[in-house]
């Protein structure tokens, strides 16, 4: 399975993965960690395949690394 791809280099971060369900699971992980500022997963139109979601706050590496797909 592909790894979750998290990019927080810009003002608004984004997360990419080939499977929508993995992003839904990540979204639930963020909620349970108290992070509530993100978009719902949507088709990745820029890449033409897979799914993506936006992050409107910076997420700690600890929260990202504790996610298991």
C-alpha positions in Angstrom: 0.0 0.0 0.0 1.2 3.5 -0.8 2.2 5.7 2.1 0.2 8.8 3.1 1.8 11.8 1.5 1.6 14.9 3.7 3.0 18.3 2.4 2.9 21.2 4.8 5.5 23.4 3.0 2.9 26.0 1.9 0.4 28.2 3.7 -2.2 25.5 3.3 -1.0 21.9 3.7 -2.3 19.0 1.7 -2.4 15.2 2.0 -2.5 12.7 -0.9 -3.2 9.0 -1.2 -4.5 6.7 -4.0 -7.4 5.5 -1.8 -10.2 7.7 -0.5 -10.9 5.5 2.5 -7.3 6.0 3.8 -7.9 9.8 3.8 -11.2 9.3 5.6 -9.4 7.2 8.2 -6.8 10.0 8.5 -9.5 12.6 8.8 -11.0 10.6 11.7 -7.5 10.3 13.2 -7.1 14.0 13.1 -10.5 14.5 14.7 -9.7 12.1 17.6 -6.4 14.1 18.0 -8.3 17.4 18.4 -7.4 18.7 14.9 -10.6 20.0 13.2 -9.4 22.3 10.4 -9.2 20.3 7.2 -11.2 19.6 4.1 -13.0 16.5 3.3 -11.2 14.2 0.8 -11.8 15.0 -2.9 -10.5 13.6 -6.2 -7.0 14.9 -6.9 -7.6 16.9 -10.1 -4.1 18.3 -10.3 -2.5 14.8 -10.5 -5.4 13.3 -12.4 -5.6 10.3 -10.1 -6.0 9.5 -6.4 -7.4 11.6 -3.6 -6.4 14.7 -1.6 -7.5 16.9 1.2 -6.3 20.3 2.6 -4.9 21.0 6.0 -5.8 24.5 7.3 -3.5 24.2 10.4 -0.1 22.8 10.9 -0.2 19.1 12.1 2.5 17.9 14.4 4.8 15.1 13.1 3.8 13.1 16.1 0.1 13.0 15.0 1.1 12.2 11.4 3.4 9.4 12.4 0.9 7.9 14.8 -1.6 7.3 12.0 -1.7 3.7 10.8 -3.7 3.1 7.6 
